[in-house]
């Protein structure tokens, strides 16, 4: 089955409609804009693609009052701290996501910080999007929320749907989802549909099902979900006390990099920052269609039909958000890199042993990319760099074990004690 974005028109709205936009007390003016043809649309939670050209949409937000840092800082930290810049939801579905640590990692580099998204409620950056996406779905009267997933999306969707009292279903490529992620979806009560093939096949199923008004999709082609993910940019500026020179982001479907860039761009347009960072997208060599497009200057990527990498979260051969991703990288004067699995696993160990952060392989890809960038002279060691570590290491325990460690055997407590003493004296 093949589904082209150019044939995907908006789904018929749920009979209850989208009530929020009829509220006279809105905090902002909202519109949708097609990133391909530029058409402006009235906001609708059930519109995900341009009705004219089938292109991806982005949300335009014009707050009623210009946002101010002091107003935001007076509130509790988290995604909804920035509510003037988010979709209008009367009762947000939240688990306390956001405000993740920005860790200074001197042992990784002289001016390197890691934004550790693994500390979100379900252990990944997806929670930023899902708190908004599920809130929007409930506001729109959805009956069932669904998503295709390589793992993290399914875990997050299931948790937030449970919190909201909504039914949920996830479509997964059979046998290709890390157990740490699968168990979360199951535990939170999502119906699991396993499909033969790749993530791209799972996404095709969700796109087709989304033609039904009773199925509300929360993959990253839904522009409302991505609004939550842009708040990472807001937090980086607050926590760093300024704007970094470069932000490195792992790229699978590409929605996160585009959302983060949108966040920085909004802050700049509202006069809250005076400069913008360069965005750097990092893909695995076995799933790098956007890197190839970037290097060759292609108008459209050449798809990878059978993507393969140890970094399962970015094992995607047909990134649905490729237009947004490439546009963000170009607008920000950034670049894209591909790194090998050996580099990713080495970076995963480096994150843990040099920064104290346990991350899954995809979340370590930015560090591998940073090393490539240093070696290639693309950036200097004096540049301020933020690495977005998208998921916790416990998400993929098999990969964590594969990273390797030393097991020492001891016949009893006395021998174990001697081993420890020798290690402390530098002899072990």
N, C-alpha and C positions, 0 to 999 in steps of 0.2 A: 504494500500500500504506500502510495506517495501522496503527500499533502504539501502543496505550495502555499507559502504565506500569501501569495497574490490571489489565492482563491478563498482565503479565510476572511469572511466578513463578520461584522458584529453578531453576536448571538442574540436571539430575541430576549427581551428583558423578562425577568420574573414578573408574574402578575402584580405582586405587591409593589414593584417598581423601586426606584432609588429615592428614598424619602429625604435623605440628608440635604440634597441640593435645593429642596423647597424651603429650607429653614431660613427665615429672614435674618437670623442672628449669626450667620456664617462669619468666621474669623478671617476669611480670605476669599478671593476670586479664583475659581478653578476653571481651567480649560484643558483640552487635549490637543496636541499638535502632532501631525504625522512627520516623522523625521525624514521621510523620502520625498513627499510632494509638498510639505509645508501646510497642508490644509488644517484649519482650526475647527475644532468640534466642541459642542457643548459637553460638559462632563457627564459621564454615565459609567457606573461601576460595571456595567455589562458590555462595555465597548473596549476591545483589546487590540483591534487592528483597524487601519484606515478603511473606511467604506469605499473610497475611490480607487486607491492603488494597492490596498492590502498591506501597506507598510506598517512598521512598528510605531507605536504612539508613545509620547512622553507627556507627563503631567506638568502643566505650567501653573505655578502658584504665585499669586500676588496678594500677600498679607494685607489685611485692612490697615494695620499699623506696622511701620517698619520694625522688623525684629531688632532686639537689642540684647547684647550679652548680659547686662545686669539683670534684665527681666528673666532670662533663661536661668541664670545662676541662682536666682532666688527660689527656684523650684527643685524638687527632688531630681537627682540625676537619672538618666535613662532615656530611651527613645522618645517617650511622650513629653519629655522636658521641652521639646521643640515643636509643640503641637500646632502652633500657627503655620508651620511649614508642611504639615501633614494633612492627609485627607480628612474631611469632616466626619468624625465618628463620635456619637453621643456617649457611648460606653465602650472604650477601648478594651480589647481582650489582651491582658498583659500578664506576664510571669516575672516581671522585673528585669527585662532584658536591657542590654545596652550598658553604657558607662564601663566598658571593659578596660582592663589595665593597659596603659601605654608604658611599656617597660624599657628603660634605658639599658641597652645591651652592649656595654663597652667592650666585652670580650669578643663580640662578633665584629666590631668595627668602631672606630673612634667617634662617629656621630650617627649611630644606628639605634633606632627605637623599634620595638615590636608591639603592634596592636594585637593583643591576645584575645581573639574572638572565641577561643575555647572556653572562656569563663561565662559565656551566655547560658541560659537555663538548660538547653538541650545540647550544649557543647559545640555550637557552631554559629557562624555569622547569619545563618538562615533565620534565626529568631528575630533579627531586626526586621526582616521583610514579613515574617509570618504574623507578628503582632499587628501589623497594619493590614496585611492581606486578609487574615481571618476576621479582623474587626470590620473591614469593608464588606466581606462576604455576609457576615451576620447582619450588617446594616442594610444590605441589599436584599435580604430575605432568602438567601441561598439555603437549600436543603442538604446538599452534599458538596463538600470541598474535596478536590482531587489534585494530584500532581504526579508527574513522572519524576523519577529520582535515581541518582546514583547512591543515595543513602541519607545525606544530611537533610535534604528537603523533606523526605518522608518522615524522619524523626521529628522535625520541627512542626510540620503540618499536623501530625497526629496529636502532638502535645497541645498545640493551641486550639485545635478543633475540640479536643476533650475539655479544655478549659472553658470553651464557648458553648458547649453542649450541642455541637454540630456533628453529624456523621462525616466520616472521612474515609477515603480510599487512596491507596498509592499504587502506582504501576512501576514495577522494578524489572530491570533486565535479569533474567533468571541466572542465579549463581554468580553474579557480579557485584554484589553489594556486601560491604564489610559487615561482619556479624554484630559489631558494636552499634551499628546504625539500624540494622534490621530489627534487633531486639527492642529498640526504643519504639519503633512504629507498632510492633506487635503489642508491647506492654500498654501503650496508650489506646489501643483498641481500633486501630485502622484496619480496614479490609485490605489485604495485600493481593494484588494481581501480578503474577509473574509472567513475563512475556519472553518468548524465545527471541533472542537477538540482543541488540545493544540499547543504550539509553535512547538513542534516536528513534528506535522502534516504539519504545514506551511513550515518548513524547508525541509521536504520530497518533497513538491511541487516545491520548488526552485531548489533543487538538480536535480530533473527530468527535469525541464524546461531548466536547464543549459546545457543539452546535445545539445541544439540548438545553433548554432553559433550566432544567433541574440540576445540572452539573456545573459547579463553579470552579474554574481552574486557577491554581495558584503557582504555576510555573512562572519563570521570569519574563515571559512575553506579556504577562499581566502588568501594565505600567503602574498600577496602584500599589502592588506589593513592593516594587523597587523603591518606592518613596521611603519606606522604612530603612532601607539599606544605605541611603544617602546620609543618614545621621552619623555614620562613622566619621565622615569628613568634619562635621560640626564638633564632634568629640575630640578629634585629633587637634584641631585648632585650640580648643579650650585647654586640653591637657598639656600640649606642647608650649602653649603661650605664643603661638605663631604658626606660620605655614612652612612645612618641610619643602626641600628642593625636589625630592622624588618620593613617590609612593609606589611600592611594588605590590602587585596583586596577582594571585594565581587565577588563571582563566580557564574555565570550562565552557559554560554557555555564554559567559561574558557579561551578564547582567550586573554583577557586583562592581566591576571596574567602572562601568558606565554610570552606575548609581553614585558611587563615591565621587567621581568627577562632577556629576550634576550637583552634588552637595557643595563642593568647593566653588563651583561656578555661581551658585545661588548666593553664597556668602559674599563673593566678590561683587556681584550685581547689586546686592543690598548695602554695600559699603562697609561690611563687617570685617573684611580683610583687604589688604592692599596688593597682594600678589597671589599667584596661582602655582601649584606644583606641577611637575611633569609626571604623567601616569605611565607606569611600566607594566605591561602585561607579560606574564610568564606562563608558558604552556609546557607540557611534557612532550618530548620528541616524538613519542608514539601517537600523539593526539594534538597536532600543532597546525591545523589549517589556517588559523589567523596569523601565525608567525610567518608562514610561507607567503600569504597574501601581502603581509607587510613588507617582507623582504623584496618581493617581486613587483610591488606596486600594483597589484591586481585590483580591479574594481569589485570582483566577487571572489570569495575563497574557493579553493578546490577541496571538496570534502574528503575526509578520511573515512572510508567505508567500514573498516574494522579497527577502530582505535584501540590501542593497548598501552597501558602504563601501570606501574605499581601505585600511582596516585589515582585511586579509583574515583575520587570526587571530581577530577577534571578529565576523566576518560570519556570525552565527547568529541565525536567526529564532525557533527553538523551544528555548530553553536547557533542557536536561534537569535541571539542578540548580537550577531557579528556586525551589523551596521552601526549599532550604538557603540560597540567596543572600539572598532577602528576609528570612528569619528572622534571618540574621547581621546584616544592616543594621539591622533593627529592634531586635534585642537590644542591639546596640552603640550605639544612639542615633546612627546615622550617617545617610547619605542617598545618593541616586543622582542622577547627572547624565548628560545626553546632550550630545555635542559634535559639531560638523560636521567634515567632511573637511578643509576649509581650516584649521580650528583644529588638527586633528591634525597636518597637514603642517607648520604653523608651529611647533608644539610639538616636532616631530621635529628641525627645524633648531635650535630653542632648546636642546634636549638636547645636540646635537652641538657647537654653537658657544659655548654658555655654560657647559656642564658637562663637555665633552670626551667625551661618551658617545654612541656610535652605536647607535641603537635602531630597531627596526622601527616602522611606524605605530601598531600596537596598543599597543606599549610606551610610546608618547608620549602616548596618550590621558589618562593620569593627570595629566600636566602641563597639558594643555588643560583638564581638569576643575578643577584647582587654580586656574587663572586665572579660570574661571567662578565658582568658590566665593568667591574674593576679591572679585570685582566685585559679586557678589550679597550680600555681607555674611554668607555662611554660616559663614565662619571668619575669624579675624583673622591678620594677618601675624606676630603674636607667638606663634602656635601652632606646636608642633613637628609637622612633617609628613614622612611617609615616602612616597615615590612608588615603587611596584613597577614597574620597567621589565622587562617579561616576556621580551623577545627581542632578539637582536642585530640591528643594522641590515643586516648582510650577508645576513640571512635573505630580504630582499625587495629585491634590488638595483634593480629597476625603480622602486620607490617612492623609493629613496634618490636616484636620478638625477633623478626628478621634483621633488625638493625644491629643486633649482636650485643653480647655481654660476656663476661668471663665468669664461669662457674668454678668455684674451688671446693673440693670435697674434703670433709674432715670426719674422722672416726671418733666422734664424741666431742664433748665440750672442751676438754683440755687441748686437743689438737686445734680446734677452732680458735681458741684463745691465742695459741701460739702463732697461728696464721695472722690474726689481727695485729698482734704485737709486732711481728716482722714487717707487716705493711706500714705500720706507724713509724717504724725505724727506717723505712725506705729499702728494705731487703726483699719484700714480697712482690 
